[in-house]
């Protein structure tokens, strides 16, 4: 019997079960990023295929990661006044979760059980410079979208229960191992349990089950149910996004408009005609309402942009920046200090962003913790990115930019010191705020 010659072009194309001919395969849910950390793919591919669309487990997102924080450091931070800390314990027999809020006493931790509890501390990147050093790896996202790095330590079996978040989150395993179960199916049930202090899901049926080790990272878009349980004592870093609700945005913007509104701007109807029905709110009346609202300049891109810049640079929790008790340096003193080796370090709670003006000829805006500064675009861009300012960076600014720096120093947004102080003091702004 003759053997037919092989014809590679005639072979059947490999398709996944359920995939139709010609249909593009769904992106993989697991990738190895060892060769291209932290995403294992170009940033645009991740944003197109995964961002706010589907979860992704990234093995070796941070290859060889050594945790910049130890469990005892986290426990110490949870005892600090002003730190946002929670201790969650799970009673397996009753499937009951209890929550206590910090600050805690150091004496409480040695008495905790060997399993089934989790310590969580928010905004650890504001307290620890080594943790904050992870953030540049996420520069594929707008910096103002990133809210904080929350760190959790879990004893074996520790968990916060099955839940869902309304914001994007990257769950980076820093020490130990955690099992993550997720429900990536369309329209999963999201009803909450009525018997829990936490917002825990009443029903949870995982579609995927993975164990993450150090350096692995799980990305979850909003609305994906998930449940993490510590396989052994472990540290997990949660890089969470800021995603204000429509109600938050509207409420703050309307408050801003109302505060700035001219009392002379009122509903008016000089074109009024006799109504067909005096009890009806007719279409003409509603057109005047819209005109009245537009008179508040809700459709002004620069006014809208200035409001949003102020809004998004204010932290939603603790940690306001204050000038402190020390007198601010004069312009001459600041210039002299920088010329002789001093550096300006940004306050960890000082959140910055910038925006180009929409209207031609208007200055750009730098937004700093709810304040705005009119600057040349080059200066606004440089200062928004400047965690540190040395003589070279300062000298590259315009005179307007340098004057802005002086204002920011006076407001507590930068601290003047020398590089040899940084290792000893790190984020040592606390004494200045008290």
Secondary structure by P-SEA (a helix, b strand, c coil): ccccccccccccccccccccccccccccccccccccccccccaaaaaacccccbbbbbccccccccccccaaaaaaaaaccccbbbbbbbcccccbbbbbbccccaaaaaacccccbbbbbccccccccccccccccccccccccccbbbbbbbccccccccccccbbbbbbbccbbbbbbbbcccccccccccccccccccbbbbcbbbbbcccbbbbbcccccbbbbbcccbbbbbbbbbbbcaaaaaaaaaaaaaaaccccccccccccccccccccccaaaaaaaaaaaaaaccccaaaaaaaaaaaaacccccccccccccccccaaaaaaaaaabbbbbccccccccccccccccbbbbbbcccccccccaaaaaaaaacccccaaaaaaccaaaaaaaaaaaaaccbbbbccccccccccccccccc
